[in-house]
Amino acid sequence: MEEVTFLGMSMPGLIARVVTLGVAALVAAGLSHVVTRALRRALEHTNVPSASIFVNLARALVWAFALLAVLQPVFGIAPTAFVTALGVTSLVISFGMQDTVSNVIGGLGLMAGKVVQPGDFVEVSGFKGEVVDVNWRSTTVRDRLGNEQVIPNSVLNKTALTRRAPASGSLCEMGIMVAHGSDLDTVRADILGAASEMSDLLRADCESYARFVGSDAYGIQCVIGLYLADGVAPTLGEDALMSRISACEWIARAA
């Protein structure tokens, strides 16, 4: 009986290779899952920031070794020859993936230097928010309203940023003009009293403030700081306060 072949291989040989490939894939998937969980737990108990870039790189290494392990028995390719060929072709590929390589290196640099890490409150190019993740390509920053800005690591690595204290991430500052001749102690008491009526909108662990920072022909400049509770939009806090103090006699009004 003529032996059945497929792609130049006997059926038993083909089946053996498919089984080997399937087993290797299952082992790699299981090992990747175990390594991912172990790495996340390890990062939680160390000073190394917990970010997906480390997990993704570990997962990629597991699958890379799995691929090298099946090259010879499944595809008939010597691993050393493959690595040599990969080293040559990677030079060509790198020219077409300069941005990707730059982002990966930039992300590792940001994490290794602890420039940013998940949980930090930062301001980048006017956008303020909390760093929620640093992956192999970009850093994600989420503001108080839930808006997210995705910044390529290569860009963030070259851009000046401000790291804020956790409380400052909830700070909303607004400016008003106080009429000349007003009793500033009374003005401050009125402002803070109005803010105390907004307890449902403000953080309980931070105190509001009113500071007088200068004056001009229109009046005395006053900066009011409100520490808003999670999920409260700055415009909502400003509106709530202004609705309480707009009728005060010390508010500067146009002549």
C-alpha positions as CSV (number, residue, x, y, z in Angstrom):
1,M,0.0,0.0,0.0
2,E,1.3,3.4,-1.0
3,E,2.2,5.6,2.1
4,V,0.1,8.7,2.4
5,T,2.1,11.9,2.5
6,F,1.3,15.5,3.1
7,L,3.7,18.3,2.2
8,G,6.4,15.7,1.8
9,M,5.8,14.2,5.2
10,S,4.3,10.9,6.2
11,M,1.0,11.1,8.2
12,P,2.6,9.7,11.4
13,G,5.4,12.2,11.2
14,L,3.0,15.1,10.5
15,I,0.7,14.0,13.4
16,A,3.8,13.9,15.7
17,R,4.8,17.4,14.7
18,V,1.3,18.8,15.2
19,V,1.1,17.1,18.6
20,T,4.5,18.5,19.5
21,L,3.5,22.0,18.4
22,G,0.2,21.8,20.3
23,V,1.8,20.6,23.5
24,A,4.5,23.3,23.3
25,A,1.7,25.9,22.8
26,L,-0.2,24.6,25.8
27,V,2.9,24.5,28.0
28,A,3.9,28.1,26.9
29,A,0.4,29.4,27.6
30,G,0.3,27.8,31.1
31,L,3.9,29.0,31.9
32,S,3.0,32.5,30.6
33,H,0.0,32.6,32.9
34,V,2.0,31.4,35.9
35,V,4.9,33.8,35.2
36,T,2.5,36.7,34.8
37,R,0.7,36.1,38.1
38,A,4.0,35.5,39.9
39,L,5.6,38.7,38.4
40,R,2.5,40.8,39.4
41,R,2.7,39.5,43.0
42,A,6.4,40.1,43.1
43,L,6.1,43.7,41.9
44,E,3.5,44.4,44.5
45,H,6.0,43.5,47.3
46,T,9.0,45.4,45.8
47,N,10.0,48.9,45.0
48,V,9.7,48.2,41.3
49,P,6.7,49.9,39.8
50,S,3.9,47.5,38.8
51,A,3.2,48.2,35.1
52,S,2.2,46.1,32.2
53,I,5.4,46.7,30.3
54,F,7.3,44.2,32.6
55,V,4.5,41.6,32.3
56,N,4.4,41.9,28.6
57,L,8.1,41.5,28.2
58,A,8.1,38.4,30.4
59,R,5.2,37.0,28.4
60,A,7.1,37.7,25.2
61,L,10.2,35.9,26.5
62,V,8.2,32.8,27.4
63,W,6.8,32.5,23.9
64,A,10.1,33.3,22.3
65,F,11.7,30.4,24.1
66,A,8.8,28.1,23.3
67,L,9.3,29.0,19.6
68,L,13.0,28.2,19.8
69,A,12.2,24.9,21.4
70,V,9.9,23.7,18.6
71,L,11.9,24.9,15.6
72,Q,14.0,21.8,15.2
73,P,11.4,19.0,16.0
74,V,8.5,20.7,14.2
75,F,9.9,22.9,11.4
76,G,13.3,21.3,11.0
77,I,15.1,24.6,11.5
78,A,18.2,24.7,13.7
79,P,17.7,27.3,16.5
80,T,21.2,28.6,16.1
81,A,20.6,29.2,12.4
82,F,17.3,30.9,13.2
83,V,18.9,33.2,15.8
84,T,21.7,34.1,13.3
85,A,19.2,34.9,10.6
86,L,17.0,36.9,13.0
87,G,20.0,39.0,14.0
88,V,20.6,39.9,10.4
89,T,17.0,40.6,9.5
90,S,16.4,42.5,12.8
91,L,18.6,45.3,11.5
92,V,16.4,45.6,8.5
93,I,13.2,45.4,10.6
94,S,14.4,47.9,13.1
95,F,14.5,50.6,10.4
96,G,10.8,50.1,9.9
97,M,10.0,49.9,13.6
98,Q,12.1,52.7,14.9
99,D,9.1,54.3,16.7
100,T,8.2,50.9,18.4
101,V,11.7,50.2,19.5
102,S,12.0,53.8,20.8
103,N,8.8,53.5,22.7
104,V,9.9,50.2,24.3
105,I,13.3,51.6,25.3
106,G,11.6,54.8,26.5
107,G,9.1,52.9,28.6
108,L,11.9,50.8,30.3
109,G,13.8,54.0,30.9
110,L,10.8,55.7,32.5
111,M,10.2,52.7,34.8
112,A,13.8,51.9,35.7
113,G,14.4,55.6,36.6
114,K,11.0,55.8,38.4
115,V,10.2,58.9,36.4
116,V,6.6,57.9,36.3
117,Q,4.8,54.9,37.7
118,P,1.1,53.8,38.1
119,G,-0.5,55.9,40.8
120,D,1.5,59.1,40.2
121,F,-0.4,62.3,39.7
122,V,1.3,64.2,36.8
123,E,0.8,67.2,34.5
124,V,2.1,66.8,31.0
125,S,1.6,69.6,28.4
126,G,-1.3,71.0,30.4
127,F,-3.0,67.6,30.9
128,K,-3.4,66.7,34.6
129,G,-4.2,63.2,35.8
130,E,-3.2,59.9,37.3
131,V,-0.8,57.5,35.6
132,V,-2.9,54.3,35.2
133,D,-0.4,52.2,33.2
134,V,2.9,52.2,31.4
135,N,3.0,49.5,28.6
136,W,5.5,48.6,25.9
137,R,4.3,51.5,23.7
138,S,2.7,54.2,25.7
139,T,1.8,55.7,29.1
140,T,-1.9,56.3,29.9
141,V,-2.9,59.2,32.1
142,R,-6.5,59.6,33.3
143,D,-7.9,62.9,34.5
144,R,-10.7,63.4,37.1
145,L,-13.4,63.2,34.6
146,G,-12.3,59.8,33.3
147,N,-10.7,61.2,30.1
148,E,-7.5,59.4,29.2
149,Q,-4.5,60.7,27.3
150,V,-2.3,58.1,25.7
151,I,1.3,59.4,25.4
152,P,4.0,57.5,23.5
153,N,6.8,56.6,25.8
154,S,9.4,58.1,23.4
155,V,7.6,61.4,23.6
156,L,7.1,61.3,27.4
157,N,10.8,60.5,27.8
158,K,11.6,63.8,26.1
159,T,8.9,66.0,27.6
160,A,9.0,67.9,30.8
161,L,6.4,66.8,33.3
162,T,5.3,67.8,36.8
163,R,4.8,65.1,39.4
164,R,2.1,66.3,41.8
165,A,1.2,65.3,45.4
166,P,-1.9,63.0,45.5
167,A,-4.0,65.8,47.1
168,S,-3.1,68.3,44.4
169,G,-4.6,66.0,41.8
170,S,-8.0,66.9,43.2
171,L,-7.2,70.7,43.6
172,C,-9.4,73.1,41.7
173,E,-8.3,76.7,41.9
174,M,-10.5,79.6,40.8
175,G,-9.9,83.4,40.8
176,I,-12.3,86.2,41.8
177,M,-11.9,90.0,42.3
178,V,-12.7,91.6,45.6
179,A,-13.8,95.2,45.8
180,H,-11.2,97.7,47.2
181,G,-11.8,98.6,50.8
182,S,-13.4,95.2,51.7
183,D,-12.5,93.6,55.1
184,L,-10.4,90.7,53.9
185,D,-10.9,88.7,57.0
186,T,-14.6,88.8,56.4
187,V,-14.1,87.9,52.8
188,R,-12.1,84.9,53.7
189,A,-14.6,83.8,56.3
190,D,-17.5,84.1,53.8
191,I,-15.6,82.1,51.2
192,L,-14.6,79.3,53.6
193,G,-18.1,79.3,55.1
194,A,-19.6,78.8,51.6
195,A,-17.1,76.0,50.9
196,S,-18.1,74.3,54.1
197,E,-21.7,74.0,52.8
198,M,-20.3,72.0,49.8
199,S,-19.1,69.0,51.9
200,D,-20.7,66.6,49.5
201,L,-18.5,67.9,46.7
202,L,-15.2,68.2,48.6
203,R,-12.7,65.9,50.1
204,A,-13.0,65.6,53.9
205,D,-9.2,65.3,54.4
206,C,-8.2,68.6,52.8
207,E,-9.2,72.2,53.7
208,S,-10.2,74.8,51.2
209,Y,-8.3,78.1,51.2
210,A,-8.6,81.7,50.0
211,R,-5.5,83.7,49.3
212,F,-5.1,87.3,48.3
213,V,-2.4,87.6,45.7
214,G,-2.4,91.2,44.4
215,S,-4.5,94.1,43.3
216,D,-5.1,96.3,40.3
217,A,-7.6,99.0,39.2
218,Y,-10.4,96.5,39.2
219,G,-10.0,95.1,42.7
220,I,-8.1,92.7,44.9
221,Q,-7.2,89.4,43.3
222,C,-8.2,86.4,45.4
223,V,-7.4,82.7,44.6
224,I,-9.7,80.1,46.0
225,G,-8.6,76.5,46.3
226,L,-11.2,73.6,46.5
227,Y,-10.1,70.0,46.9
228,L,-12.9,68.2,45.0
229,A,-14.1,64.7,45.8
230,D,-13.5,61.9,43.3
231,G,-15.7,62.2,40.2
232,V,-16.6,65.9,40.8
233,A,-15.9,68.1,37.8
234,P,-14.0,71.4,38.4
235,T,-16.7,73.3,36.7
236,L,-19.3,71.9,39.1
237,G,-17.2,72.9,42.1
238,E,-16.7,76.4,40.8
239,D,-20.4,76.8,40.0
240,A,-21.5,75.6,43.4
241,L,-19.2,78.1,45.2
242,M,-20.0,81.1,42.9
243,S,-23.7,80.5,43.4
244,R,-23.1,80.9,47.2
245,I,-20.9,84.0,47.1
246,S,-22.1,85.9,44.1
247,A,-24.5,88.1,46.1
248,C,-21.8,89.1,48.7
249,E,-21.3,92.9,48.9
250,W,-17.5,92.6,48.6
251,I,-17.6,91.1,45.1
252,A,-15.9,93.6,42.7
253,R,-18.4,94.9,40.1
254,A,-17.9,97.0,37.0
255,A,-18.4,100.7,37.6
